[in-house]
Amino acid sequence: MLFRSVYERSDRIGGLLMYGIPNMKLDKQKVVQRRLDLMAAEGIEFVINTEIGKDQAASQIGDLFDATVICTGATKPMDFVKDASGRDLKGIYFAMDFLSANTKSLLDTGHADGNYISAKDKHIIVLGGGDTGTDCVGTSLRHGCKTVNQFDVIPKPPNERAPDNPWPQWPTIYKLDYGQEEAAARFGDDPRRYRTSTFEFVGDDQGHLKGLSTIDLEWKKTATGAPFGKIPGTEKEWPADLVLLAMGFSGPEDTVLDQLGIERDTRSNARAEYGKYATNAPGIFAAGDARRGQSLVVWAIHEGRGAARECDRYLMGSTDLP
Ligand SMILES: Cc1cc2nc3c(=O)[nH]c(=O)nc-3n(C[C@H](O)[C@H](O)[C@H](O)COP(=O)(O)OP(=O)(O)OC[C@H]3O[C@@H](n4cnc5c(N)ncnc54)[C@H](O)[C@@H]3O)c2cc1C
């Protein structure tokens, strides 16, 4: 019998397209679910609520199937404030806990179950100025937050390309994404504060977050060789009921890779050559964010197709897949 199965630990298939990218950016029913239904109709078996490495040993999957593709994403969050005092206060969450609970509750009950972290009437601070942070800003605004600020340690990018950033490189220039545009329309200003480093979280006597402290950074090599230093006297306090950590991701989780004995590259991703997708373990391939690190949907689609082609070649000796 031929099995073509996708195992997913979550209660819905789709990865970050389902539970990472918010619904206002990517419609789950009209776009994601529609595609999943087509795949199911084509004979793909989707097995949900099953965490490989925990509910079922990864080696068991390897034995059950002739070829396996690891597409577990790059979900380990970075935490540059882990040593800041007050980090364990109630009200500090990783961005993905905020975003995925929000989408699940929205899809399950239109938010009626209340099973999400609400930003309503709260002072929100997002740490991290990238796309995940922008999704936190957009979601907080939809909840009806009181204020929203987004801090980044880097300097504000220039309005035009810098001399060391010529075409055809990706332009590193200042731009307003949808979350900042919406925040500016509501509060009158881009919510991002650059060169801003958080060094302390402040709580009340119940252990709830009520604010945080920042200091401005100067991006100039210091005497110790660090790329930036703190500017004494620029400390500020900010009210905060909810802090969302959106500081990037450091690579795939280890369990499945360890259980299958998969080698890593220098950035801790599954080692598999681009275009071939084969890992060091026979019949086991890796694709998407698990192989290349946190990236883009177009790359995940491209690598998924490429890995399917290479599986076919491995199983059949040749392939007609593009
Ligand atoms: C907040 C956010 C917003 C983004 N917005 C955009 C955007 O607007 N445009 C864009 O192009 N890209 C965006 N991206 C990036 C994009 O979503 C990813 O690059 C893409 O989804 C990667 O696909 P993937 O299949 O490799 O991994 P993922 O989408 O991460 O899927 C991995 C899946 O594997 C499951 N899994 C992990 N471990 C196990 C296990 N042991 N057992 C079973 N299942 C497991 C996870 O639950 C998850 O469902 C965004 C990313 C984030 C975090």
The ligand as an SDF file (V2000), in Angstrom:
LIG
                    3D

 53 58  0  0  0  0  0  0  0  0999 V2000
    5.0590   35.6090   12.3020 C   0  0  0  0  0  0  0  0  0  0  0  0
    5.5900   35.2060   10.9510 C   0  0  0  0  0  0  0  0  0  0  0  0
    5.1210   35.8690    9.8370 C   0  0  0  0  0  0  0  0  0  0  0  0
    5.5900   35.5190    8.5750 C   0  0  0  0  0  0  0  0  0  0  0  0
    5.1240   36.1980    7.4910 N   0  0  0  0  0  0  0  0  0  0  0  0
    5.5660   35.8550    6.2700 C   0  0  0  0  0  0  0  0  0  0  0  0
    5.0850   36.5360    5.1140 C   0  0  0  0  0  0  0  0  0  0  0  0
    4.2850   37.4660    5.2210 O   0  0  0  0  0  0  0  0  0  0  0  0
    5.5460   36.1500    3.8840 N   0  0  0  0  0  0  0  0  0  0  0  0
    6.4420   35.1150    3.7620 C   0  0  0  0  0  0  0  0  0  0  0  0
    6.8120   34.7740    2.6240 O   0  0  0  0  0  0  0  0  0  0  0  0
    6.9280   34.4650    4.8340 N   0  0  0  0  0  0  0  0  0  0  0  0
    6.5010   34.7940    6.0760 C   0  0  0  0  0  0  0  0  0  0  0  0
    6.9890   34.1210    7.1640 N   0  0  0  0  0  0  0  0  0  0  0  0
    7.9230   32.9950    6.9560 C   0  0  0  0  0  0  0  0  0  0  0  0
    7.1780   31.7360    6.4710 C   0  0  0  0  0  0  0  0  0  0  0  0
    5.9840   31.5590    7.1940 O   0  0  0  0  0  0  0  0  0  0  0  0
    8.0770   30.5010    6.6060 C   0  0  0  0  0  0  0  0  0  0  0  0
    9.2860   30.7400    5.9090 O   0  0  0  0  0  0  0  0  0  0  0  0
    7.4290   29.2380    6.0350 C   0  0  0  0  0  0  0  0  0  0  0  0
    6.1660   29.0140    6.6420 O   0  0  0  0  0  0  0  0  0  0  0  0
    8.3320   28.0180    6.2570 C   0  0  0  0  0  0  0  0  0  0  0  0
    7.6410   26.8360    5.9050 O   0  0  0  0  0  0  0  0  0  0  0  0
    8.1080   25.4290    6.4800 P   0  0  0  0  0  0  0  0  0  0  0  0
    7.0930   24.4470    5.9690 O   0  0  0  0  0  0  0  0  0  0  0  0
    9.5270   25.1990    6.1810 O   0  0  0  0  0  0  0  0  0  0  0  0
    8.0030   25.5330    8.0690 O   0  0  0  0  0  0  0  0  0  0  0  0
    6.7910   25.9310    9.0190 P   0  0  0  0  0  0  0  0  0  0  0  0
    5.7750   26.7820    8.3280 O   0  0  0  0  0  0  0  0  0  0  0  0
    7.4280   26.4760   10.2620 O   0  0  0  0  0  0  0  0  0  0  0  0
    6.0920   24.5500    9.3530 O   0  0  0  0  0  0  0  0  0  0  0  0
    6.6990   23.5980   10.1750 C   0  0  0  0  0  0  0  0  0  0  0  0
    5.6110   22.7290   10.7700 C   0  0  0  0  0  0  0  0  0  0  0  0
    6.1980   21.5920   11.3680 O   0  0  0  0  0  0  0  0  0  0  0  0
    5.5150   21.3300   12.5600 C   0  0  0  0  0  0  0  0  0  0  0  0
    6.4210   20.5650   13.4210 N   0  0  0  0  0  0  0  0  0  0  0  0
    7.6020   20.9630   13.9440 C   0  0  0  0  0  0  0  0  0  0  0  0
    8.1620   19.9770   14.6410 N   0  0  0  0  0  0  0  0  0  0  0  0
    7.3220   18.9210   14.5570 C   0  0  0  0  0  0  0  0  0  0  0  0
    7.3580   17.6000   15.0790 C   0  0  0  0  0  0  0  0  0  0  0  0
    8.3720   17.1850   15.8430 N   0  0  0  0  0  0  0  0  0  0  0  0
    6.3290   16.7670   14.7960 N   0  0  0  0  0  0  0  0  0  0  0  0
    5.2750   17.1810   14.0240 C   0  0  0  0  0  0  0  0  0  0  0  0
    5.1980   18.4230   13.5130 N   0  0  0  0  0  0  0  0  0  0  0  0
    6.2110   19.2900   13.7730 C   0  0  0  0  0  0  0  0  0  0  0  0
    5.1870   22.6920   13.1240 C   0  0  0  0  0  0  0  0  0  0  0  0
    4.1200   22.6120   14.0460 O   0  0  0  0  0  0  0  0  0  0  0  0
    4.8050   23.4450   11.8580 C   0  0  0  0  0  0  0  0  0  0  0  0
    3.4260   23.3150   11.5920 O   0  0  0  0  0  0  0  0  0  0  0  0
    6.5490   34.4680    8.4380 C   0  0  0  0  0  0  0  0  0  0  0  0
    7.0410   33.8230    9.5690 C   0  0  0  0  0  0  0  0  0  0  0  0
    6.5780   34.1850   10.8230 C   0  0  0  0  0  0  0  0  0  0  0  0
    7.1230   33.4990   12.0510 C   0  0  0  0  0  0  0  0  0  0  0  0
  1  2  1  0
  2  3  1  0
  2 52  2  0
  3  4  2  0
  4  5  1  0
  4 50  1  0
  5  6  2  0
  6  7  1  0
  6 13  1  0
  7  8  2  0
  7  9  1  0
  9 10  1  0
 10 11  2  0
 10 12  1  0
 12 13  2  0
 13 14  1  0
 14 15  1  0
 14 50  1  0
 15 16  1  0
 16 17  1  0
 16 18  1  0
 18 19  1  0
 18 20  1  0
 20 21  1  0
 20 22  1  0
 22 23  1  0
 23 24  1  0
 24 25  2  0
 24 26  1  0
 24 27  1  0
 27 28  1  0
 28 29  2  0
 28 30  1  0
 28 31  1  0
 31 32  1  0
 32 33  1  0
 33 34  1  0
 33 48  1  0
 34 35  1  0
 35 36  1  0
 35 46  1  0
 36 37  1  0
 36 45  1  0
 37 38  2  0
 38 39  1  0
 39 40  1  0
 39 45  2  0
 40 41  1  0
 40 42  2  0
 42 43  1  0
 43 44  2  0
 44 45  1  0
 46 47  1  0
 46 48  1  0
 48 49  1  0
 50 51  2  0
 51 52  1  0
 52 53  1  0
M  END
$$$$
